[in-house]
Amino acid sequence: MGYERKRGKLSDLNSLLLSGSTDRFSLVAGETTALRGVKFVITLDVDTQLPRDAARHLVEAWRTR
C-alpha cells in the first residue's frame, strides 16, 4: 500500500528523537539537540479530546509499572 502518511511521519519523528536522524524531513529548522531528552510523545487527531491531567496520568502509570 505504500508509505502511510500519518504512521510514517510518526515513525520519522521517533527516529529524529531517538537518533537525531533528519534524512526523512525536507526541512528541519531550529536546534534539535533539546529533543534528545524527550521520553514521551502523545499524538492526537484534531477530533480527539484529551481530558485534563490525562497525559500526566499516562506518564505516571508508565513510570510505576
PAZAPA-4460 file (N, C-alpha, C; in steps of 0.05 Angstrom, whole numbers, plus 32768, in hexadecimal, padded with zeros to 4 digits):
% residues 65
    n_x    n_y    n_z   ca_x   ca_y   ca_z    c_x    c_y    c_z   seq   type   mol
   8010   7FE8   8000   8000   8000   8000   8011   8019   8000     1      M     A
   802B   8017   8003   803B   802F   8003   803F   803A   801F     2      G     A
   804D   804F   8020   8054   805C   8039   803C   806A   8045     3      Y     A
   8035   8063   805E   801E   806F   806B   8024   808B   8074     4      E     A
   8013   809E   806E   8018   80BA   8073   801C   80BF   8091     5      R     A
   8008   80B9   80A1   8009   80C0   80BE   801C   80AE   80CD     6      K     A
   8019   8094   80CA   802B   8081   80D9   8047   8084   80D0     7      R     A
   804B   8089   80B7   8066   808D   80AC   8074   80A6   80B8     8      G     A
   8065   80BB   80BA   8070   80D4   80C5   8076   80D1   80E3     9      K     A
   8065   80C1   80F1   806A   80BC   810D   8084   80AB   8110    10      L     A
   8088   8099   80FE   80A0   8089   80FE   80B8   809A   80F9    11      S     A
   80B6   80AD   80E7   80CC   80C0   80E1   80D1   80D1   80F9    12      D     A
   80BC   80DA   8107   80C0   80EA   811F   80CF   80DA   8134    13      L     A
   80C7   80C1   8138   80D5   80B0   814C   80F2   80AD   8144    14      N     A
   80F8   80A9   812B   8114   80A7   8122   8123   80C1   8129    15      S     A
   8117   80D7   8125   8123   80F1   812B   8129   80F3   8149    16      L     A
   8115   80EB   8159   8118   80ED   8176   812D   80DA   8181    17      L     A
   812D   80C1   8176   813F   80AD   8181   815C   80AF   8176    18      L     A
   815F   80B7   815D   817A   80B6   8152   8183   80D0   8145    19      S     A
   8171   80E3   8144   8178   80FD   8137   8177   80FC   8119    20      G     A
   816C   80E6   810D   816B   80E2   80F1   8158   80F6   80E4    21      S     A
   8162   8107   80D3   8150   811B   80C5   814D   8115   80A8    22      T     A
   8156   80FE   809F   8156   80F8   8082   813A   80F5   8076    23      D     A
   8126   80F1   8086   810B   80ED   807C   80FB   8107   807B    24      R     A
   8107   811D   8083   80FA   8137   8083   8105   8148   806E    25      F     A
   80F5   8158   8061   80FF   816A   804C   810B   8183   8059    26      S     A
   8103   818A   8071   810D   81A2   807E   810B   819D   809C    27      L     A
   8120   81A2   80AA   8120   81A2   80C7   812B   81BD   80D0    28      V     A
   811A   81CD   80DD   8122   81E8   80E5   8126   81E9   8103    29      A     A
   813A   81F6   810C   813E   81FA   8128   8151   81E4   8134    30      G     A
   8156   81E7   814D   8169   81D5   815B   815A   81BC   8164    31      E     A
   8163   81A5   815B   8156   818C   8161   8163   817C   8178    32      T     A
   8179   8186   8182   8186   8177   8198   8175   8176   81B1    33      T     A
   8165   818A   81B5   8153   818A   81CD   813E   8173   81CC    34      A     A
   8139   8169   81B4   8125   8154   81B1   8130   8139   81BA    35      L     A
   8149   8136   81BD   8155   811C   81C5   814C   8113   81E0    36      R     A
   8143   8125   81F2   813A   811D   820C   811D   8116   820E    37      G     A
   810F   8117   81F7   80F2   8111   81F7   80EE   80F3   81FD    38      V     A
   80DC   80EE   8210   80D6   80D2   8217   80BB   80C9   820E    39      K     A
   80A8   80DC   820B   808D   80D5   8204   8083   80E7   81EE    40      F     A
   8074   80DB   81DB   8068   80EA   81C6   804A   80E2   81C5    41      V     A
   8039   80F4   81C7   801C   80EE   81C6   8012   80FC   81AD    42      I     A
   8006   80ED   819B   7FFB   80F8   8182   7FDD   80F7   8183    43      T     A
   7FD1   810C   817B   7FB3   810E   817B   7FAA   8116   8160    44      L     A
   7F93   810B   8157   7F86   8115   8140   7F77   812E   8147    45      D     A
   7F6F   813D   8133   7F61   8156   8138   7F46   8152   8147    46      V     A
   7F3A   813B   8143   7F20   8135   8150   7F23   8126   816B    47      D     A
   7F3B   8123   8174   7F40   8115   818E   7F40   8129   81A5    48      T     A
   7F33   8122   81BA   7F33   8133   81D2   7F42   8124   81E7    49      Q     A
   7F57   8132   81F2   7F67   8126   8208   7F5E   8134   8222    50      L     A
   7F51   8124   8234   7F48   8130   824D   7F5F   813C   825D    51      P     A
   7F58   8150   826D   7F6C   815D   827E   7F7B   8149   828E    52      R     A
   7F95   814B   8290   7FA8   813A   829F   7FAA   811E   8295    53      D     A
   7F9E   8117   827F   7F9F   80FC   8274   7FBC   80F5   826B    54      A     A
   7FCA   8108   825F   7FE5   8103   8256   7FF7   80FD   826E    55      A     A
   7FF4   810D   8283   8003   8108   829C   7FFE   80ED   82A7    56      R     A
   7FE5   80E4   82A7   7FDE   80CA   82B2   7FE9   80B4   82A1    57      H     A
   7FEA   80B7   8286   7FF6   80A3   8275   8014   80A0   827B    58      L     A
   8022   80B6   827F   803E   80B5   8285   8043   80A8   82A1    59      V     A
   8033   80B0   82B4   8035   80A4   82CF   8030   8086   82CE    60      E     A
   801D   807D   82BF   8017   8060   82BC   802F   8052   82B0    61      A     A
   803B   805E   829C   8052   8052   828F   806A   8050   82A2    62      W     A
   806E   8064   82B2   8085   8065   82C5   8082   8051   82DC    63      R     A
   8069   804A   82E3   8065   8038   82FA   8064   801B   82F2    64      T     A
   8066   8015   82D8   8064   7FF9   82D0   807D   7FEA   82D5    65      R     A
***
